[in-house]
Amino acid sequence: MQPFSSVRTLTGVSDVMAAAVPADRLLADRVRRDGDEEAFRTLYRRHTPGLYRFVLRLLGGNEFDAEDIVQQAWLKAVEGLGDFRWEASFRTWLHGIALNCCRGLFRRKEPRWLALEEGPLLAGPMTNPDERMDLETALKRLPSGYRTVIVLHDVEGYTHEEIGHQLGISANTSKSQLSRGRRVLRSLLAPGEEHEARV
């Protein structure tokens, strides 16, 4: 069963109906000021599907941890609404909170999760190295540090400077993580090649 399957997105809504949907800032102000549950539910329905996909990719497909992180991110977002300055979109701010929650999980599970060092990159051998792997499966097999930078840069569109700021690393480290991660992805996506790649 897919978590949050009952959550519906606004895709396909006509322009007239979309214009009637309150903006994130108005909804967030209602939540912060009045504790408006309907405003919170609207924000939750609007942003949770994308947030869940983002977190699930960062966590390599671990649905249990992804559900936990999404809930933690929403709790922290609601608590922090008074401090949000709206210099970025609500979505970007919410994803940043979720990313920080993921970082905490990575640090607890792998203290050196973002380390750039020589060593094996993949978690376990492939059952059939001649079988083509899809991108989502290949992403799941990457170490969390490489996967995080690839998801942030190639999927979410963040710059290396933004990634560096979010992760507490330099832009050059982000570029290096991305380059190495892409190299491993290519080795996973190309059938019949050596998959125990090393950096």
MDTraj code that builds the backbone (N, CA, C; nanometers):
import mdtraj as md
import numpy as np

residues = "MET GLN PRO PHE SER SER VAL ARG THR LEU THR GLY VAL SER ASP VAL MET ALA ALA ALA VAL PRO ALA ASP ARG LEU LEU ALA ASP ARG VAL ARG ARG ASP GLY ASP GLU GLU ALA PHE ARG THR LEU TYR ARG ARG HIS THR PRO GLY LEU TYR ARG PHE VAL LEU ARG LEU LEU GLY GLY ASN GLU PHE ASP ALA GLU ASP ILE VAL GLN GLN ALA TRP LEU LYS ALA VAL GLU GLY LEU GLY ASP PHE ARG TRP GLU ALA SER PHE ARG THR TRP LEU HIS GLY ILE ALA LEU ASN CYS CYS ARG GLY LEU PHE ARG ARG LYS GLU PRO ARG TRP LEU ALA LEU GLU GLU GLY PRO LEU LEU ALA GLY PRO MET THR ASN PRO ASP GLU ARG MET ASP LEU GLU THR ALA LEU LYS ARG LEU PRO SER GLY TYR ARG THR VAL ILE VAL LEU HIS ASP VAL GLU GLY TYR THR HIS GLU GLU ILE GLY HIS GLN LEU GLY ILE SER ALA ASN THR SER LYS SER GLN LEU SER ARG GLY ARG ARG VAL LEU ARG SER LEU LEU ALA PRO GLY GLU GLU HIS GLU ALA ARG VAL".split()
xyz = np.array([
    [0.0841, -0.1179, 0.0000],
    [0.0000, 0.0000, 0.0000],
    [0.0886, 0.1242, 0.0000],
    [0.0537, 0.2183, -0.0854],
    [0.1316, 0.3408, -0.0967],
    [0.0864, 0.4399, 0.0092],
    [0.1768, 0.4882, 0.0955],
    [0.1389, 0.5856, 0.1963],
    [0.0881, 0.7131, 0.1311],
    [0.0005, 0.7812, 0.2004],
    [-0.0558, 0.9067, 0.1537],
    [-0.1302, 0.8908, 0.0219],
    [-0.1803, 0.7680, -0.0077],
    [-0.2456, 0.7446, -0.1358],
    [-0.3762, 0.8218, -0.1477],
    [-0.4350, 0.8585, -0.0354],
    [-0.5603, 0.9323, -0.0417],
    [-0.5382, 1.0813, -0.0668],
    [-0.4127, 1.1250, -0.0633],
    [-0.3829, 1.2664, -0.0856],
    [-0.3944, 1.2960, -0.2346],
    [-0.4740, 1.3940, -0.2692],
    [-0.4921, 1.4305, -0.4098],
    [-0.4174, 1.5600, -0.4375],
    [-0.3559, 1.5661, -0.5556],
    [-0.2856, 1.6891, -0.5935],
    [-0.3798, 1.7778, -0.6731],
    [-0.3361, 1.8991, -0.7013],
    [-0.4189, 1.9941, -0.7737],
    [-0.4010, 1.9860, -0.9242],
    [-0.3261, 1.8865, -0.9745],
    [-0.3077, 1.8763, -1.1182],
    [-0.4411, 1.8500, -1.1851],
    [-0.4607, 1.9122, -1.2967],
    [-0.5844, 1.8940, -1.3690],
    [-0.6940, 1.9902, -1.3264],
    [-0.6695, 2.0707, -1.2251],
    [-0.7687, 2.1673, -1.1797],
    [-0.7697, 2.2827, -1.2790],
    [-0.8874, 2.3294, -1.3153],
    [-0.8953, 2.4390, -1.4121],
    [-0.8327, 2.5645, -1.3542],
    [-0.7960, 2.6567, -1.4435],
    [-0.7346, 2.7822, -1.3995],
    [-0.8270, 2.8605, -1.3069],
    [-0.9564, 2.8564, -1.3343],
    [-1.0528, 2.9287, -1.2511],
    [-1.0545, 2.8704, -1.1107],
    [-1.0607, 2.7365, -1.1021],
    [-1.0611, 2.6729, -0.9701],
    [-0.9287, 2.6934, -0.8990],
    [-0.8174, 2.6853, -0.9727],
    [-0.6860, 2.7037, -0.9115],
    [-0.6734, 2.8439, -0.8532],
    [-0.7319, 2.9425, -0.9208],
    [-0.7248, 3.0796, -0.8712],
    [-0.8018, 3.0946, -0.7399],
    [-0.9034, 3.0083, -0.7193],
    [-0.9840, 3.0153, -0.5979],
    [-0.9141, 2.9514, -0.4784],
    [-0.8090, 2.8726, -0.5033],
    [-0.7365, 2.8064, -0.3955],
    [-0.6458, 2.9092, -0.3289],
    [-0.6556, 2.9257, -0.1969],
    [-0.5729, 3.0263, -0.1290],
    [-0.4239, 2.9994, -0.1450],
    [-0.3470, 3.1046, -0.1517],
    [-0.2021, 3.0934, -0.1633],
    [-0.1444, 3.0337, -0.0353],
    [-0.0271, 2.9721, -0.0491],
    [0.0388, 2.9094, 0.0653],
    [0.0558, 3.0057, 0.1818],
    [0.0926, 3.1289, 0.1511],
    [0.1199, 3.2249, 0.2589],
    [-0.0066, 3.2551, 0.3388],
    [-0.1174, 3.2716, 0.2693],
    [-0.2437, 3.2970, 0.3374],
    [-0.2824, 3.1790, 0.4263],
    [-0.2668, 3.0585, 0.3719],
    [-0.2980, 2.9379, 0.4495],
    [-0.2057, 2.9260, 0.5707],
    [-0.0756, 2.9482, 0.5481],
    [0.0210, 2.9373, 0.6576],
    [-0.0081, 3.0409, 0.7661],
    [-0.0472, 3.1615, 0.7252],
    [-0.0825, 3.2647, 0.8238],
    [-0.2029, 3.2224, 0.9063],
    [-0.3003, 3.1588, 0.8424],
    [-0.4175, 3.1108, 0.9162],
    [-0.3790, 3.0024, 1.0162],
    [-0.2888, 2.9132, 0.9734],
    [-0.2435, 2.8067, 1.0640],
    [-0.1699, 2.8681, 1.1825],
    [-0.0778, 2.9596, 1.1536],
    [0.0048, 3.0197, 1.2589],
    [-0.0781, 3.1061, 1.3536],
    [-0.1616, 3.1884, 1.2975],
    [-0.2359, 3.2860, 1.3772],
    [-0.3555, 3.2249, 1.4495],
    [-0.4319, 3.1402, 1.3771],
    [-0.5595, 3.0916, 1.4309],
    [-0.5621, 2.9423, 1.4619],
    [-0.4556, 2.8703, 1.4253],
    [-0.4592, 2.7256, 1.4412],
    [-0.5639, 2.6623, 1.3500],
    [-0.5868, 2.7227, 1.2339],
    [-0.6912, 2.6807, 1.1395],
    [-0.6593, 2.5421, 1.0814],
    [-0.7383, 2.4427, 1.1243],
    [-0.7132, 2.3048, 1.0800],
    [-0.7418, 2.2852, 0.9323],
    [-0.8437, 2.3503, 0.8811],
    [-0.8751, 2.3361, 0.7379],
    [-0.7635, 2.3943, 0.6523],
    [-0.7064, 2.5060, 0.6943],
    [-0.5926, 2.5646, 0.6219],
    [-0.4738, 2.4684, 0.6258],
    [-0.4496, 2.4060, 0.7415],
    [-0.3401, 2.3096, 0.7503],
    [-0.3662, 2.1905, 0.6579],
    [-0.4885, 2.1390, 0.6588],
    [-0.5203, 2.0240, 0.5723],
    [-0.4986, 2.0588, 0.4256],
    [-0.5334, 2.1806, 0.3871],
    [-0.5127, 2.2223, 0.2482],
    [-0.3638, 2.2259, 0.2147],
    [-0.2830, 2.2850, 0.3025],
    [-0.1378, 2.2859, 0.2817],
    [-0.0827, 2.1434, 0.2763],
    [-0.1288, 2.0601, 0.3676],
    [-0.0811, 1.9216, 0.3759],
    [-0.1134, 1.8466, 0.2468],
    [-0.2372, 1.8568, 0.1997],
    [-0.2771, 1.7879, 0.0761],
    [-0.1997, 1.8421, -0.0440],
    [-0.1732, 1.9698, -0.0439],
    [-0.1042, 2.0336, -0.1554],
    [0.0420, 1.9912, -0.1634],
    [0.1093, 1.9799, -0.0495],
    [0.2548, 1.9618, -0.0508],
    [0.3044, 1.8219, -0.0142],
    [0.2236, 1.7409, 0.0497],
    [0.2732, 1.6118, 0.0961],
    [0.3106, 1.5144, -0.0156],
    [0.2350, 1.5041, -0.1241],
    [0.2778, 1.4082, -0.2275],
    [0.4184, 1.4363, -0.2800],
    [0.4478, 1.5619, -0.3131],
    [0.5814, 1.5962, -0.3619],
    [0.6875, 1.5818, -0.2548],
    [0.6531, 1.6194, -0.1319],
    [0.7462, 1.6064, -0.0198],
    [0.7807, 1.4597, 0.0036],
    [0.6800, 1.3751, -0.0013],
    [0.7024, 1.2316, 0.0202],
    [0.7933, 1.1743, -0.0892],
    [0.7677, 1.2089, -0.2153],
    [0.8530, 1.1595, -0.3253],
    [0.9970, 1.2046, -0.3062],
    [1.0151, 1.3317, -0.2674],
    [1.1478, 1.3872, -0.2432],
    [1.2205, 1.3091, -0.1334],
    [1.1539, 1.2901, -0.0214],
    [1.2142, 1.2201, 0.0925],
    [1.2400, 1.0739, 0.0580],
    [1.1458, 1.0105, -0.0092],
    [1.1627, 0.8694, -0.0459],
    [1.2856, 0.8504, -0.1331],
    [1.3095, 0.9427, -0.2255],
    [1.4301, 0.9334, -0.3090],
    [1.5558, 0.9521, -0.2242],
    [1.5533, 1.0514, -0.1364],
    [1.6713, 1.0744, -0.0519],
    [1.7038, 0.9526, 0.0327],
    [1.6009, 0.8817, 0.0771],
    [1.6199, 0.7673, 0.1662],
    [1.6331, 0.6348, 0.0911],
    [1.6486, 0.6418, -0.0394],
    [1.6717, 0.5206, -0.1168],
    [1.5541, 0.4246, -0.1169],
    [1.4328, 0.4798, -0.1071],
    [1.3136, 0.3960, -0.1165],
    [1.2643, 0.3391, 0.0151],
    [1.3222, 0.3798, 0.1265],
    [1.2796, 0.3278, 0.2566],
    [1.1484, 0.3968, 0.2975],
    [1.0356, 0.3296, 0.2715],
    [0.9041, 0.3895, 0.2940],
    [0.8762, 0.4191, 0.4408],
    [0.9176, 0.3299, 0.5285],
    [0.8929, 0.3485, 0.6716],
    [0.9609, 0.4764, 0.7214],
    [1.0900, 0.4913, 0.6902],
    [1.1622, 0.6118, 0.7319],
    [1.1078, 0.7353, 0.6619],
    [1.0674, 0.7214, 0.5347],
    [1.0141, 0.8365, 0.4609],
    [0.8870, 0.8890, 0.5265],
    [0.7987, 0.8002, 0.5679],
    [0.6762, 0.8441, 0.6354],
    [0.7096, 0.9178, 0.7649],
    [0.8050, 0.8655, 0.8407],
    [0.8476, 0.9314, 0.9646],
    [0.9035, 1.0709, 0.9377],
    [0.9900, 1.0800, 0.8365],
    [1.0531, 1.2085, 0.8049],
    [0.9490, 1.3104, 0.7593],
    [0.8537, 1.2673, 0.6793],
    [0.7490, 1.3595, 0.6333],
    [0.6712, 1.4138, 0.7528],
    [0.6373, 1.3265, 0.8463],
    [0.5639, 1.3728, 0.9648],
    [0.6491, 1.4674, 1.0495],
    [0.7776, 1.4319, 1.0666],
    [0.8681, 1.5206, 1.1418],
    [0.8786, 1.6575, 1.0748],
    [0.8894, 1.6567, 0.9416],
    [0.9036, 1.7828, 0.8682],
    [0.7803, 1.8704, 0.8879],
    [0.6616, 1.8117, 0.8822],
    [0.5401, 1.8905, 0.9019],
    [0.5323, 1.9459, 1.0442],
    [0.5685, 1.8635, 1.1426],
    [0.5670, 1.9120, 1.2809],
    [0.6615, 2.0310, 1.2984],
    [0.7834, 2.0174, 1.2430],
    [0.8807, 2.1260, 1.2544],
    [0.8348, 2.2491, 1.1759],
    [0.7717, 2.2268, 1.0619],
    [0.7231, 2.3397, 0.9816],
    [0.6160, 2.4176, 1.0568],
    [0.5212, 2.3471, 1.1150],
    [0.4144, 2.4153, 1.1887],
    [0.4728, 2.4918, 1.3069],
    [0.5676, 2.4294, 1.3782],
    [0.6314, 2.4971, 1.4912],
    [0.7102, 2.6201, 1.4463],
    [0.7665, 2.6147, 1.3244],
    [0.8530, 2.7226, 1.2785],
    [0.7870, 2.8257, 1.1894],
    [0.6561, 2.8159, 1.1693],
    [0.5884, 2.9100, 1.0793],
    [0.6109, 3.0562, 1.1178],
    [0.6179, 3.0853, 1.2447],
    [0.6383, 3.2228, 1.2890],
    [0.7738, 3.2785, 1.2502],
    [0.8715, 3.1905, 1.2282],
    [1.0063, 3.2342, 1.1919],
    [1.0310, 3.2336, 1.0417],
    [0.9384, 3.1769, 0.9643],
    [0.9559, 3.1692, 0.8188],
    [0.9379, 3.3081, 0.7587],
    [1.0403, 3.3545, 0.6840],
    [1.0405, 3.4918, 0.6322],
    [0.9923, 3.5027, 0.4878],
    [0.9550, 3.3942, 0.4258],
    [0.9009, 3.3918, 0.2893],
    [1.0005, 3.4456, 0.1860],
    [1.1286, 3.4213, 0.2111],
    [1.2299, 3.4563, 0.1114],
    [1.2388, 3.3486, 0.0045],
    [1.1820, 3.2337, 0.0315],
    [1.1721, 3.1224, -0.0634],
    [1.0267, 3.0773, -0.0635],
    [0.9934, 2.9865, -0.1540],
    [0.8563, 2.9348, -0.1558],
    [0.8343, 2.8439, -0.0344],
    [0.7093, 2.8234, -0.0003],
    [0.6759, 2.7336, 0.1098],
    [0.7282, 2.5937, 0.0801],
    [0.7154, 2.5505, -0.0455],
    [0.7633, 2.4180, -0.0865],
    [0.9133, 2.4040, -0.0616],
    [0.9897, 2.5044, -0.1038],
    [1.1350, 2.5001, -0.0857],
    [1.1707, 2.4962, 0.0628],
    [1.1026, 2.5766, 0.1422],
    [1.1272, 2.5787, 0.2864],
    [1.0935, 2.4439, 0.3491],
    [0.9806, 2.3864, 0.3112],
    [0.9379, 2.2573, 0.3652],
    [1.0356, 2.1466, 0.3246],
    [1.0814, 2.1499, 0.2004],
    [1.1795, 2.0501, 0.1554],
    [1.3114, 2.0654, 0.2311],
    [1.3493, 2.1893, 0.2610],
    [1.4714, 2.2114, 0.3396],
    [1.4607, 2.1522, 0.4796],
    [1.3434, 2.1663, 0.5400],
    [1.3208, 2.1061, 0.6724],
    [1.3314, 1.9548, 0.6622],
    [1.2686, 1.8972, 0.5596],
    [1.2733, 1.7514, 0.5410],
    [1.4166, 1.7045, 0.5161],
    [1.4914, 1.7817, 0.4384],
    [1.6307, 1.7464, 0.4120],
    [1.7103, 1.7432, 0.5423],
    [1.6895, 1.8410, 0.6285],
    [1.7589, 1.8415, 0.7578],
    [1.7195, 1.7212, 0.8430],
    [1.5932, 1.6830, 0.8379],
    [1.5500, 1.5620, 0.9104],
    [1.6201, 1.4383, 0.8540],
    [1.6317, 1.4316, 0.7203],
    [1.7022, 1.3194, 0.6567],
    [1.8491, 1.3179, 0.6976],
    [1.9106, 1.4357, 0.7017],
    [2.0516, 1.4434, 0.7423],
    [2.0705, 1.3880, 0.8829],
    [1.9787, 1.4220, 0.9726],
    [1.9869, 1.3682, 1.1081],
    [1.9781, 1.2164, 1.1092],
    [1.8895, 1.1619, 1.0274],
    [1.8765, 1.0165, 1.0175],
    [2.0029, 0.9548, 0.9594],
    [2.0575, 1.0162, 0.8544],
    [2.1806, 0.9644, 0.7943],
    [2.2937, 0.9638, 0.8959],
    [2.3064, 1.0730, 0.9719],
    [2.4153, 1.0812, 1.0707],
    [2.4018, 0.9752, 1.1783],
    [2.2780, 0.9449, 1.2178],
    [2.2584, 0.8401, 1.3190],
    [2.2932, 0.7026, 1.2638],
    [2.2617, 0.6787, 1.1368],
    [2.2842, 0.5465, 1.0779],
    [2.4236, 0.5312, 1.0197],
    [2.4759, 0.6387, 0.9594],
    [2.6076, 0.6366, 0.8950],
    [2.6814, 0.7647, 0.9318],
    [2.7614, 0.7635, 1.0362],
    [2.8270, 0.8870, 1.0808],
    [2.9060, 0.9589, 0.9714],
    [2.9596, 0.8847, 0.8752],
    [3.0372, 0.9480, 0.7677],
    [2.9590, 0.9450, 0.6370],
    [2.8283, 0.9714, 0.6421],
    [2.7412, 0.9557, 0.5250],
    [2.7781, 1.0447, 0.4081],
    [2.8412, 1.1585, 0.4332],
    [2.8749, 1.2497, 0.3252],
    [3.0251, 1.2523, 0.2981],
    [3.0969, 1.1529, 0.3495],
    [3.2424, 1.1516, 0.3338],
    [3.2806, 1.1171, 0.1905],
    [3.3769, 1.1889, 0.1382],
    [3.4345, 1.1575, 0.0074],
    [3.5618, 1.0788, 0.0315],
    [3.5537, 0.9500, 0.0133],
    [3.6722, 0.8687, 0.0358],
    [3.6698, 0.7498, -0.0574],
    [3.7841, 0.6905, -0.0751],
    [3.7923, 0.5705, -0.1577],
    [3.7196, 0.4574, -0.0880],
    [3.6536, 0.3743, -0.1664],
    [3.5862, 0.2602, -0.1063],
    [3.4734, 0.2111, -0.1925],
    [3.4158, 0.0973, -0.1561],
    [3.3042, 0.0442, -0.2339],
    [3.1843, 0.1371, -0.2245],
    [3.1130, 0.1506, -0.3339],
    [3.0031, 0.2455, -0.3388],
    [2.8660, 0.1820, -0.3276],
    [2.8552, 0.0578, -0.3574],
    [2.7234, -0.0008, -0.3719],
    [2.6885, -0.0934, -0.2576],
    [2.5606, -0.0948, -0.2240],
    [2.5128, -0.1784, -0.1143],
    [2.4706, -0.3133, -0.1683],
    [2.5616, -0.4069, -0.1782],
    [2.5275, -0.5426, -0.2200],
    [2.5395, -0.5625, -0.3692],
    [2.5681, -0.6874, -0.4108],
    [2.5850, -0.7166, -0.5524],
    [2.4505, -0.7222, -0.6242],
    [2.4538, -0.7019, -0.7542],
    [2.3334, -0.7176, -0.8351],
    [2.3075, -0.8654, -0.8562],
    [2.1811, -0.9026, -0.8631],
    [2.1490, -1.0429, -0.8855],
    [2.1812, -1.0846, -1.0278],
    [2.1593, -0.9972, -1.1239],
    [2.1892, -1.0262, -1.2633],
    [2.2511, -0.9021, -1.3267],
    [2.3834, -0.8948, -1.3354],
    [2.4486, -0.7734, -1.3845],
    [2.4176, -0.7413, -1.5300],
    [2.3650, -0.8390, -1.6080],
    [2.3317, -0.8137, -1.7478],
    [2.1934, -0.7531, -1.7637],
    [2.1178, -0.7456, -1.6568],
    [1.9825, -0.6915, -1.6618],
    [1.9865, -0.5399, -1.6459],
    [1.9138, -0.4697, -1.7326],
    [1.9113, -0.3233, -1.7261],
    [1.8362, -0.2792, -1.6010],
    [1.8887, -0.1777, -1.5347],
    [1.8302, -0.1263, -1.4114],
    [1.7662, 0.0087, -1.4409],
    [1.6505, 0.0349, -1.3801],
    [1.5896, 0.1662, -1.4002],
    [1.6541, 0.2679, -1.3053],
    [1.6278, 0.3950, -1.3329],
    [1.6939, 0.5027, -1.2584],
    [1.6592, 0.5006, -1.1100],
    [1.5324, 0.4791, -1.0769],
    [1.4922, 0.4771, -0.9357],
    [1.5648, 0.3662, -0.8600],
    [1.5754, 0.2487, -0.9207],
    [1.6454, 0.1368, -0.8557],
    [1.7936, 0.1694, -0.8403],
    [1.8515, 0.2285, -0.9439],
    [1.9934, 0.2652, -0.9373],
    [2.0176, 0.3690, -0.8279],
    [1.9286, 0.4678, -0.8155],
    [1.9420, 0.5680, -0.7095],
    [1.9397, 0.5035, -0.5714],
    [1.8542, 0.4039, -0.5535],
    [1.8432, 0.3360, -0.4243],
    [1.9735, 0.2678, -0.3857],
    [2.0516, 0.2259, -0.4840],
    [2.1747, 0.1524, -0.4567],
    [2.2935, 0.2427, -0.4243],
    [2.2790, 0.3721, -0.4477],
    [2.3887, 0.4643, -0.4187],
    [2.4018, 0.4884, -0.2687],
    [2.5217, 0.5184, -0.2211],
    [2.5374, 0.5642, -0.0833],
    [2.4588, 0.6937, -0.0642],
    [2.4146, 0.7172, 0.0553],
    [2.3253, 0.8304, 0.0814],
    [2.3864, 0.9656, 0.0445],
    [2.5158, 0.9843, 0.0602],
    [2.5784, 1.1123, 0.0258],
    [2.5681, 1.1432, -0.1222],
    [2.6018, 1.0465, -0.2069],
    [2.5907, 1.0659, -0.3513],
    [2.4448, 1.0837, -0.3913],
    [2.3592, 0.9981, -0.3375],
    [2.2166, 1.0031, -0.3725],
    [2.1575, 1.1391, -0.3366],
    [2.1931, 1.1924, -0.2204],
    [2.1389, 1.3205, -0.1763],
    [2.1750, 1.4320, -0.2731],
    [2.3016, 1.4393, -0.3132],
    [2.3435, 1.5464, -0.4033],
    [2.2803, 1.5290, -0.5412],
    [2.2708, 1.4066, -0.5900],
    [2.2079, 1.3833, -0.7207],
    [2.0609, 1.4233, -0.7171],
    [1.9899, 1.3847, -0.6124],
    [1.8480, 1.4210, -0.6027],
    [1.8326, 1.5723, -0.5936],
    [1.9138, 1.6368, -0.5106],
    [1.9023, 1.7821, -0.4955],
    [1.9364, 1.8555, -0.6247],
    [2.0423, 1.8127, -0.6934],
    [2.0861, 1.8836, -0.8131],
    [2.0079, 1.8432, -0.9378],
    [2.0059, 1.7138, -0.9679],
    [1.9498, 1.6684, -1.0949],
    [1.7980, 1.6540, -1.0939],
    [1.7408, 1.6234, -0.9790],
    [1.5958, 1.6051, -0.9726],
    [1.5261, 1.7336, -0.9287],
    [1.5758, 1.7957, -0.8219],
    [1.5103, 1.9135, -0.7650],
    [1.5593, 2.0456, -0.8236],
    [1.6752, 2.0446, -0.8904],
    [1.7228, 2.1646, -0.9585],
    [1.7983, 2.2652, -0.8735],
    [1.8472, 2.2261, -0.7567],
    [1.9253, 2.3168, -0.6733],
    [2.0634, 2.3388, -0.7344],
    [2.1211, 2.4565, -0.7125],
    [2.2576, 2.4842, -0.7569],
    [2.3546, 2.4230, -0.6554],
    [2.4809, 2.4148, -0.6957],
    [2.5819, 2.3612, -0.6030],
    [2.5985, 2.4516, -0.4813],
    [2.5833, 2.5808, -0.5005],
    [2.5930, 2.6732, -0.3871],
    [2.4783, 2.6494, -0.2889],
    [2.3577, 2.6297, -0.3418],
    [2.2426, 2.6023, -0.2549],
    [2.2582, 2.4686, -0.1830],
    [2.3075, 2.3688, -0.2555],
    [2.3295, 2.2370, -0.1939],
    [2.4347, 2.2484, -0.0841],
    [2.5421, 2.3202, -0.1136],
    [2.6464, 2.3400, -0.0135],
    [2.5918, 2.4053, 0.1121],
    [2.5085, 2.5074, 0.0934],
    [2.4480, 2.5760, 0.2081],
    [2.3584, 2.4800, 0.2867],
    [2.2765, 2.4027, 0.2167],
    [2.1835, 2.3106, 0.2833],
    [2.2570, 2.1993, 0.3589],
    [2.3653, 2.1490, 0.3001],
    [2.4345, 2.0335, 0.3594],
    [2.5551, 2.0710, 0.4446],
    [2.5928, 2.1985, 0.4447],
    [2.7088, 2.2396, 0.5227],
    [2.8395, 2.1950, 0.4600],
    [2.8438, 2.1935, 0.3264],
    [2.9649, 2.1554, 0.2532],
    [2.9949, 2.2664, 0.1533],
    [3.1111, 2.2595, 0.0892],
    [3.1436, 2.3596, -0.0128],
    [3.0748, 2.3236, -0.1441],
    [3.0607, 2.4226, -0.2311],
    [3.0050, 2.3978, -0.3639],
    [3.0926, 2.2988, -0.4399],
    [3.2247, 2.3049, -0.4196],
    [3.3152, 2.2106, -0.4869],
    [3.2935, 2.0680, -0.4394],
    [3.2655, 2.0507, -0.3106],
    [3.2358, 1.9166, -0.2602],
    [3.1066, 1.8652, -0.3222],
    [3.0084, 1.9521, -0.3346],
    [2.8833, 1.9138, -0.3992],
    [2.9095, 1.8697, -0.5433],
    [2.9915, 1.9462, -0.6160],
    [3.0233, 1.9105, -0.7550],
    [3.0932, 1.7757, -0.7622],
    [3.1851, 1.7522, -0.6691],
    [3.2579, 1.6260, -0.6666],
    [3.1642, 1.5088, -0.6361],
    [3.0754, 1.5265, -0.5371],
    [2.9777, 1.4228, -0.5035],
    [2.8899, 1.3918, -0.6254],
    [2.8467, 1.4967, -0.6943],
    [2.7609, 1.4791, -0.8107],
    [2.8339, 1.4037, -0.9209],
    [2.9563, 1.4430, -0.9488],
    [3.0342, 1.3778, -1.0543],
    [3.0547, 1.2293, -1.0246],
    [3.0937, 1.1991, -0.9018],
    [3.1175, 1.0596, -0.8648],
    [2.9876, 0.9799, -0.8626],
    [2.8833, 1.0411, -0.8108],
    [2.7546, 0.9733, -0.8076],
    [2.7026, 0.9430, -0.9467],
    [2.7163, 1.0385, -1.0381],
    [2.6732, 1.0152, -1.1767],
    [2.7525, 0.9029, -1.2415],
    [2.8831, 0.8980, -1.2117],
    [2.9664, 0.7915, -1.2685],
    [2.9162, 0.6550, -1.2229],
    [2.8814, 0.6450, -1.0957],
    [2.8302, 0.5179, -1.0443],
    [2.6941, 0.4866, -1.1067],
    [2.6097, 0.5878, -1.1193],
    [2.4791, 0.5665, -1.1835],
    [2.4960, 0.5136, -1.3252],
    [2.5887, 0.5730, -1.4003],
    [2.6123, 0.5252, -1.5378],
    [2.6539, 0.3791, -1.5366],
    [2.7386, 0.3410, -1.4415],
    [2.7827, 0.2012, -1.4373],
    [2.6671, 0.1085, -1.4021],
    [2.5726, 0.1576, -1.3232],
    [2.4564, 0.0759, -1.2885],
    [2.3563, 0.0663, -1.4026],
    [2.3430, 0.1730, -1.4770],
    [2.2433, 0.1767, -1.5840],
    [2.2913, 0.1120, -1.7131],
    [2.4245, 0.0914, -1.7269],
    [2.4788, 0.0271, -1.8468],
    [2.4900, -0.1229, -1.8222],
    [2.4136, -0.2043, -1.8962],
    [2.4140, -0.3489, -1.8718],
    [2.5487, -0.4124, -1.9073],
    [2.5835, -0.5144, -1.8287],
    [2.7011, -0.5941, -1.8587],
    [2.8332, -0.5333, -1.8194],
    [2.8325, -0.4157, -1.7573],
    [2.9584, -0.3542, -1.7160],
    [2.9852, -0.3848, -1.5697],
    [3.1042, -0.3562, -1.5235],
    [3.1431, -0.3800, -1.3844],
    [3.0640, -0.2878, -1.2931],
    [2.9919, -0.3447, -1.1953],
    [2.9063, -0.2648, -1.1082],
    [2.9651, -0.2396, -0.9707],
    [3.0718, -0.3038, -0.9339],
    [3.1367, -0.2744, -0.8055],
    [3.2334, -0.1593, -0.8274],
    [3.1781, -0.0468, -0.8726],
    [3.2601, 0.0707, -0.9069],
    [3.3227, 0.1297, -0.7808],
    [3.4379, 0.1904, -0.8004],
    [3.5051, 0.2621, -0.6906],
    [3.5342, 0.4014, -0.7383],
    [3.5419, 0.4956, -0.6441],
    [3.5757, 0.6328, -0.6830],
    [3.7252, 0.6489, -0.6824],
])
top = md.Topology()
chain = top.add_chain()
for i, resn in enumerate(residues, 1):
    res = top.add_residue(resn, chain, resSeq=i)
    for name in ("N", "CA", "C"):
        top.add_atom(name, md.element.get_by_symbol(name[0]), res)
traj = md.Trajectory(xyz[None], top)
